[in-house]
Amino acid sequence: RDAAKKNREGLMPGFSLSFGRLNRRLIAGILLLVLVFGIYWVSEPIAKVFERPIKSVVVEGEFQLISKQRATQLIGDEIDGDFLQLDLMRLREALLSDPWVEKVTLNRRWPDTLVVKIIEQKPIARWGDGFLNQRGEIVRVDDAGPLSGLPWLQGNEADAIEILQQYQDLSQILRSRGLDVLALKCDNKKSWRLTVKNHVEIAIGRDQVMEKIRRFVTVY
């Protein structure tokens, strides 16, 4: 009897511990089921809130080079989903594919409006069938009509940045005498030829370019 009593006393703590673990697992399982059911029950109405079509698109910009109609067309071609499912990266790339566009900013305005801000390129001078922007990058366009009032720069493409800088330096000096640069050419020998208003052509040569222009301005 003493041995049986000891056995019973020895088994009861283990049985109690196992029963406690079983209870905790059961409770955890029930909580997990409740959580899963809650997520499933809540997710559908939440999805309906977020899955809404874009009702309006606000397009901002100056639209001197690219027309607002052209920008709207590019945007419309890419809007094919809901408000939150819209691929903004793809839309940005589509707008940047237009050579007149410099930068694009896209913002979602709750609950169903897309705001598109377009910043145009800043052409400084004509170059071939396109133009040079403020960084000296060559940008080619199909229609160069909007560039007709800009000076015409010529030279090797590899020297585009240098030619643009030279044009800006020369323009600063000549503008003080009311002279506008119409054209600037740099040939393969790095010899410069300048055309100012009234189509006066100045052969500057290779050396002492700025000094020669200063002397010309003094004489003029």
Order of alpha helices (4+ residues) and beta strands (2+ residues): alpha-beta-alpha-alpha-beta-beta-beta-beta-beta-beta-alpha-beta-beta-beta-alpha
